[in-house]
Amino acid sequence: MKETKITIQETTNNTILKFNSNQILINGGSYEYSNIDEAKNAPLAQQLFYLPFVKKIFITANFIAIQRFDIVEWIDVQEEVAEQIEAYLNDGNEVVVEQTSTTKKEAIEVYAEVTPNPSVMKFGTNKSLTQTDVEFKNIDEASKSSPLAQAIFTFPFVKEVFISDNYISVTKYDMVEWKEVFAEVRTYIREYLVSGKTIIKELPATQQATSENKTEEPKIQLEGISAQIVDILDEYIKPAVAGDGGNIAFRSYDEKNKIVSVILQGACSGCPSSTATLKNGIETLLKEMLPNQINEVVAING
């Protein structure tokens, strides 16, 4: 197993810092703790609460966010905290002791929704699945990162799988109609989640994530127009496309030609209406909110 590395990321709130992990920390979901008593099922959080400046801890699949009290500045302690988290994880210690009570199992629901893309069905759930969107074009890609996606690919009609925060978009081949198979897929996904099996065991490797059909969040701190574009996409566009089982991810901004490049994922990828959405929706909004800064929005994967 490769060594866990922690990288530090600032947030819009200067009291909160994110400690990103290159390894999956927990099997889906997220946990928030305000004190050491609340963190009884989270040994790592308990350890961090012994630091006198730690106010609140938020744990997800691939990062830990910590809010500090004002008695210190992050610049003075952040490297020490990152090293402490790294050492804890590399010693093989548990982050969260997963609860397996029957009440939790019974609470998981999965529902199917049609999308504007007739080849794609959205399977929503009340369980948080991932904090980082992942997309798989075939079972070989899935086998390296996501046992859940790999399991879904065992259906012979499944072409692609996209997993987001609380839903899974499945793209099918034309060999069947969704009305014939959606109930079977929905039941299968629900039983998989109820059993507590692993959703994502590791994030796709960087070289895979930066290929034409994949993307990852930029590692560098975006500034200027690029940062404003990402903020607009996150606040106004992503919630709307997520409702249809899709996702849009920022790739780059060509300042000279004023062209925005994005990645379309899930139901948005290959959707007959995606071009109209791109031009009439996203491009128009960006032009209105960033006057004289945007000439065109293009999808580099369709």
C-alpha positions as CSV (number, residue, x, y, z in Angstrom):
1,M,0.0,0.0,0.0
2,K,1.4,3.3,-1.0
3,E,2.3,6.0,1.6
4,T,-0.4,8.5,2.5
5,K,0.4,12.1,1.7
6,I,-1.4,15.1,3.1
7,T,-1.6,18.4,1.2
8,I,-2.9,21.6,2.6
9,Q,-5.6,23.7,0.9
10,E,-7.0,27.0,1.9
11,T,-10.7,27.7,2.0
12,T,-12.8,30.9,1.7
13,N,-13.1,30.9,5.5
14,N,-9.6,31.8,6.9
15,T,-10.3,29.8,10.1
16,I,-10.9,26.6,8.2
17,L,-8.1,24.6,6.4
18,K,-8.5,21.4,4.3
19,F,-6.0,18.6,4.7
20,N,-6.3,16.6,1.5
21,S,-5.3,12.9,1.4
22,N,-4.1,10.9,-1.6
23,Q,-5.8,7.9,-0.1
24,I,-9.5,7.2,0.6
25,L,-10.1,7.9,4.3
26,I,-13.6,6.5,4.8
27,N,-16.1,4.5,2.8
28,G,-18.5,7.3,1.7
29,G,-20.5,9.7,3.8
30,S,-19.1,12.5,6.0
31,Y,-18.8,13.2,9.7
32,E,-18.7,16.5,11.6
33,Y,-17.5,16.9,15.2
34,S,-17.7,19.9,17.5
35,N,-15.8,18.4,20.5
36,I,-14.0,15.3,21.7
37,D,-17.1,13.7,23.2
38,E,-18.9,13.8,19.8
39,A,-15.9,12.1,18.2
40,K,-16.1,8.8,20.1
41,N,-16.3,6.8,16.8
42,A,-13.4,8.8,15.2
43,P,-10.0,8.1,16.8
44,L,-8.2,10.6,14.5
45,A,-10.6,13.4,15.4
46,Q,-10.2,12.6,19.0
47,Q,-6.4,12.9,18.7
48,L,-6.8,16.2,16.8
49,F,-9.1,17.7,19.5
50,Y,-6.2,17.5,21.9
51,L,-4.7,20.4,20.0
52,P,-5.9,23.4,22.0
53,F,-6.7,25.5,18.9
54,V,-9.0,22.9,17.2
55,K,-12.7,24.0,17.2
56,K,-14.4,21.7,14.8
57,I,-13.5,18.8,12.5
58,F,-15.2,17.6,9.3
59,I,-14.1,14.3,7.8
60,T,-15.0,13.1,4.3
61,A,-13.7,10.4,2.0
62,N,-10.6,12.2,0.9
63,F,-10.0,15.2,3.1
64,I,-10.2,16.5,6.7
65,A,-11.3,20.1,7.3
66,I,-10.4,21.7,10.6
67,Q,-11.7,24.9,12.0
68,R,-9.5,26.7,14.5
69,F,-10.0,29.0,17.4
70,D,-8.5,32.5,17.1
71,I,-5.7,31.8,19.5
72,V,-3.4,30.9,16.6
73,E,-3.0,31.5,12.9
74,W,-2.9,28.6,10.6
75,I,0.4,29.6,9.1
76,D,2.0,28.9,12.4
77,V,0.6,25.4,13.0
78,Q,-0.6,23.9,9.6
79,E,2.6,22.0,8.8
80,E,2.6,20.4,12.2
81,V,-1.0,19.3,11.9
82,A,-0.4,17.9,8.4
83,E,2.5,15.9,9.6
84,Q,0.5,14.6,12.6
85,I,-2.3,13.4,10.3
86,E,0.2,11.8,7.9
87,A,1.9,9.9,10.7
88,Y,-1.4,8.7,12.1
89,L,-2.6,7.4,8.8
90,N,0.7,5.8,7.8
91,D,0.7,3.9,11.1
92,G,-2.4,2.1,9.8
93,N,-4.8,3.6,12.4
94,E,-8.5,3.9,11.8
95,V,-10.1,7.3,10.9
96,V,-13.7,6.5,11.7
97,V,-15.0,3.3,13.3
98,E,-17.9,2.5,10.9
99,Q,-21.3,1.9,12.4
100,T,-23.1,-1.2,11.2
101,S,-26.4,-1.0,13.1
102,T,-29.5,-2.2,11.4
103,T,-31.2,1.2,11.8
104,K,-28.5,2.7,9.6
105,K,-28.9,0.0,7.0
106,E,-32.7,0.4,6.8
107,A,-32.2,4.2,6.3
108,I,-30.5,3.8,2.9
109,E,-32.8,4.4,-0.1
110,V,-32.1,4.5,-3.8
111,Y,-34.4,6.0,-6.4
112,A,-34.2,6.1,-10.2
113,E,-34.7,9.3,-12.3
114,V,-34.8,9.8,-16.0
115,T,-32.4,12.4,-17.4
116,P,-32.4,14.5,-20.6
117,N,-30.0,12.0,-22.0
118,P,-32.1,8.9,-23.0
119,S,-29.0,6.6,-22.5
120,V,-28.5,7.7,-18.9
121,M,-30.4,6.9,-15.8
122,K,-29.7,8.7,-12.5
123,F,-29.8,6.6,-9.3
124,G,-30.0,9.0,-6.3
125,T,-29.5,8.0,-2.7
126,N,-29.7,9.5,0.7
127,K,-26.2,8.2,1.5
128,S,-23.2,10.4,0.6
129,L,-21.0,8.4,-1.7
130,T,-18.0,10.6,-2.5
131,Q,-16.6,14.1,-2.1
132,T,-14.7,13.9,-5.4
133,D,-16.6,13.0,-8.6
134,V,-15.3,10.0,-10.4
135,E,-16.1,8.7,-13.9
136,F,-15.4,5.3,-15.4
137,K,-15.6,4.4,-19.1
138,N,-15.1,0.7,-18.7
139,I,-14.7,-2.1,-16.1
140,D,-10.9,-2.0,-16.2
141,E,-10.9,1.6,-15.1
142,A,-13.4,0.8,-12.4
143,S,-11.5,-2.2,-11.1
144,K,-8.5,0.0,-10.1
145,S,-10.6,2.5,-8.1
146,S,-14.2,1.7,-7.3
147,P,-15.6,-1.7,-6.4
148,L,-19.1,-0.2,-6.6
149,A,-18.6,0.9,-10.2
150,Q,-16.9,-2.4,-11.0
151,A,-20.0,-4.2,-9.7
152,I,-22.4,-2.1,-11.8
153,F,-20.3,-2.9,-14.9
154,T,-21.2,-6.6,-14.5
155,F,-24.6,-5.8,-16.1
156,P,-23.8,-6.4,-19.8
157,F,-25.7,-3.3,-20.9
158,V,-23.7,-0.8,-18.8
159,K,-21.4,1.4,-20.9
160,E,-20.2,4.1,-18.4
161,V,-20.6,4.8,-14.7
162,F,-20.3,8.3,-13.0
163,I,-20.4,8.6,-9.2
164,S,-21.0,11.9,-7.5
165,D,-21.9,13.2,-4.0
166,N,-25.3,11.4,-3.6
167,Y,-26.1,9.8,-7.0
168,I,-24.8,7.4,-9.6
169,S,-25.4,8.0,-13.3
170,V,-25.3,4.9,-15.4
171,T,-25.0,5.0,-19.2
172,K,-26.3,2.0,-21.1
173,Y,-25.7,0.6,-24.6
174,D,-28.7,0.5,-26.9
175,M,-29.2,-3.2,-26.5
176,V,-32.0,-2.6,-23.9
177,E,-34.4,0.1,-22.8
178,W,-34.2,1.6,-19.3
179,K,-37.8,0.7,-18.6
180,E,-36.8,-3.0,-18.8
181,V,-33.8,-2.9,-16.4
182,F,-33.8,0.2,-14.2
183,A,-35.6,-1.5,-11.3
184,E,-33.0,-4.3,-11.2
185,V,-30.1,-1.9,-11.2
186,R,-31.8,0.3,-8.5
187,T,-32.3,-2.8,-6.3
188,Y,-28.7,-4.0,-6.9
189,I,-27.2,-0.6,-5.9
190,R,-29.3,-0.3,-2.8
191,E,-28.4,-3.8,-1.6
192,Y,-24.7,-3.0,-2.3
193,L,-24.9,0.1,-0.2
194,V,-26.9,-1.5,2.6
195,S,-24.2,-4.3,2.9
196,G,-21.6,-1.6,3.7
197,K,-19.3,-2.7,0.8
198,T,-16.5,-0.4,-0.4
199,I,-17.7,2.4,-2.7
200,I,-14.3,3.9,-3.7
201,K,-11.0,2.3,-2.6
202,E,-8.8,5.0,-4.1
203,L,-9.1,8.0,-6.4
204,P,-8.1,7.5,-10.0
205,A,-4.4,8.1,-10.6
206,T,-3.4,11.6,-11.7
207,Q,-2.3,10.5,-15.2
208,Q,-5.7,8.9,-15.7
209,A,-7.6,11.8,-14.3
210,T,-6.1,14.3,-16.6
211,S,-6.9,12.4,-19.8
212,E,-9.4,13.7,-22.3
213,N,-12.4,12.0,-20.6
214,K,-11.5,12.7,-17.0
215,T,-10.7,15.7,-14.9
216,E,-9.5,16.4,-11.4
217,E,-9.7,19.6,-9.3
218,P,-6.8,21.9,-10.1
219,K,-4.0,21.5,-7.6
220,I,-2.9,25.1,-8.0
221,Q,-4.7,28.0,-6.3
222,L,-6.7,29.5,-9.1
223,E,-6.8,33.3,-9.4
224,G,-8.5,36.0,-11.4
225,I,-11.0,35.1,-14.1
226,S,-10.3,31.4,-13.7
227,A,-11.3,31.5,-10.0
228,Q,-14.4,33.5,-10.8
229,I,-15.4,31.0,-13.5
230,V,-15.1,28.1,-11.0
231,D,-17.1,30.0,-8.4
232,I,-19.9,30.6,-10.9
233,L,-19.9,27.0,-12.1
234,D,-20.1,25.7,-8.5
235,E,-22.8,28.1,-7.4
236,Y,-25.1,28.3,-10.4
237,I,-24.4,25.5,-12.9
238,K,-23.4,22.4,-11.0
239,P,-26.5,22.1,-8.8
240,A,-28.7,22.3,-12.0
241,V,-26.8,19.7,-14.0
242,A,-26.5,17.5,-10.9
243,G,-30.3,17.4,-10.8
244,D,-30.2,15.8,-14.2
245,G,-27.5,13.3,-13.2
246,G,-24.6,15.1,-14.8
247,N,-21.6,17.2,-13.9
248,I,-19.5,20.0,-15.5
249,A,-15.9,20.5,-14.4
250,F,-13.6,23.4,-15.2
251,R,-10.5,22.5,-17.2
252,S,-8.9,25.8,-18.3
253,Y,-9.3,29.4,-19.4
254,D,-7.5,30.8,-22.4
255,E,-7.0,34.4,-21.4
256,K,-5.8,35.5,-24.8
257,N,-8.8,34.1,-26.8
258,K,-11.2,34.3,-23.8
259,I,-12.3,30.7,-24.2
260,V,-13.4,28.5,-21.3
261,S,-12.8,24.7,-21.6
262,V,-14.9,22.3,-19.5
263,I,-15.5,18.6,-19.1
264,L,-19.0,17.1,-19.3
265,Q,-19.6,14.0,-17.2
266,G,-22.4,11.7,-16.3
267,A,-25.7,12.4,-18.1
268,C,-24.2,15.5,-19.7
269,S,-21.6,13.5,-21.6
270,G,-23.0,12.6,-25.0
271,C,-26.4,14.1,-24.2
272,P,-28.3,15.4,-27.3
273,S,-29.2,18.6,-25.5
274,S,-25.7,19.3,-24.0
275,T,-24.7,21.6,-26.8
276,A,-27.7,23.8,-26.3
277,T,-27.1,23.8,-22.6
278,L,-23.5,24.7,-23.1
279,K,-24.2,27.6,-25.4
280,N,-27.6,28.9,-24.3
281,G,-27.1,28.3,-20.6
282,I,-23.5,28.2,-19.4
283,E,-22.0,30.4,-22.0
284,T,-24.7,33.0,-21.7
285,L,-24.5,33.1,-17.9
286,L,-20.7,33.4,-17.9
287,K,-20.8,36.2,-20.5
288,E,-23.4,38.1,-18.4
289,M,-21.5,37.7,-15.1
290,L,-18.1,38.3,-16.5
291,P,-18.7,40.9,-19.2
292,N,-16.0,41.2,-21.9
293,Q,-14.1,38.3,-20.5
294,I,-15.8,35.3,-22.2
295,N,-16.0,34.7,-26.0
296,E,-16.9,31.0,-26.0
297,V,-17.4,27.9,-23.8
298,V,-16.3,24.6,-25.3
299,A,-16.5,21.0,-24.0
300,I,-13.3,19.2,-24.8
301,N,-15.0,15.8,-24.6
302,G,-18.0,16.5,-26.8
